[in-house]
Amino acid sequence: MSEQAAAWIATLSWWMWVLAAIVLVALIVCAACKIWAIFHQSILLDRARAHASRGVHVKDEDVSHIHLHVRPWGVTVHMPRGWMTEAEAIQFADDIARAWTRSVREVKPTRCMWGGLMAVWSIRL
């Protein structure tokens, strides 16, 4: 590190260091949530195939329609509404919750704004 950069870092006040620490922690939490979602995404397609009804065949390329929203306070699974009835969505939620050792908090029909306002079953774990 050059002397000029070291001098600039030394002139930062304490609140700038606190702000930098908060931003760093937020970035680490976001990265951890994204990594958790990536590792747990694989189970969704297999479970969805087992629960899909009315002759719906879930293909490998359809995995993008099943997605997770992971936050430190919970996980939300979005499944296209046309694939399952409400009863099947509830059974799917119980299956996923058991697989991830979580409990089902809510299953409701909604639209996902991150998925292009697609009609989905929102499963909150």
N, C-alpha and C positions, 0 to 999 in steps of 0.2 A: 504494500500500500504506500502511496506517495505521501510525503510530508503534508502536502496541501490537503489531501483527503483526510488524513489523520487530524489535522487542525480543524477542518470543517465538522468532523464527527464530535470532536471535543467541545465545540460551541453549542451543540444541541442541548436544549433545556430538558429537565426531567419529564415534563409532560409529553414531549416528543418521543421519549423512550417508552413511556407508558402506552402511548398511542400505537407505537410500532409493535409492542408486545401484544396488545389486544388484536391488532390486525393479523399478526402471525398466528395466534391461537385460533382465530376465526378461520383462517386458511387451512390450518391443520385439521380442524373439525370438519370442514367441507370436504377435504380430501379423504378423510376417514369414512365419511358417509358415502362418498362416491365409490370407494374401494369395496365397502360392504355391499353396495348394490351390485357391483360387477360380479362379485363372487357368489351372490345369492340369486342372480338372474337366471342361471342355468336350470334351477329346479322348477321355475315357473312354467316353462313350455311343456315339460313332461307331465306336470300336475294338471295343466290346462287341457292337454289331450285326454287325460283320464276322465275329466269332468265335463268336457264339451258335449252338448246335446244336439238333437235333431239332425244328425248326419253331418255336423260341422267337422271338417277335417282341418286341424291346425297344422300347418306346414312349418318347416324350418324358417322360411322367410317371413312368417307371420309373427315371429318373436318380437319384432319391433312394436307391434300393437299392444303387447303385454309389457308394462313398464312399472318401475318402482319410483317412488318419491321418498327418499330417506332423509330424515331429520334426526337430530339428537333425541327428540321427544317421541319419536314413533316412525313407523313405516306405513306408507300407503301404496297398495297394489292397485293398478288400473288394468281392467280386463274389458275388452269390447263387449258391449251389452248384448249384441246379437248372438253371441256364442253360448250363453247360458240363461236359464230361467233364474228367478230370484232364489228358489230353493237350492238349485245347483250352485249358485254363487255363494250361498251361505255354507254349503258343504265344502266348496273349494276353499273358502276362507278358513274353515276349521282345519282342513288338511294342511294348508300352508302354515297356519299358526302352530300346529303340532310339529311340523318339520323344522320350524325356526324357534321353537320353545318360546312362543309369545302367546298372547291372548287376543281374541278378536274383540275390538271395541265398537266397530260399526261396519255395516254393509249397506250401501245405498246407491241408487242410480244417480249419475251426475254426468257432467261433461268436463273433460280435461282440457284446460286452456293451453297446456304445454304440448298436448297431442293434437293440436289443430281443432279444438272444440269437438272432438270425437265423443260420441255417447259411450260411456263406460260404467262398469260396476266399480265403485270406489270401496276398497276393503281396507279399513284402518286397523292396524295391529299395534 
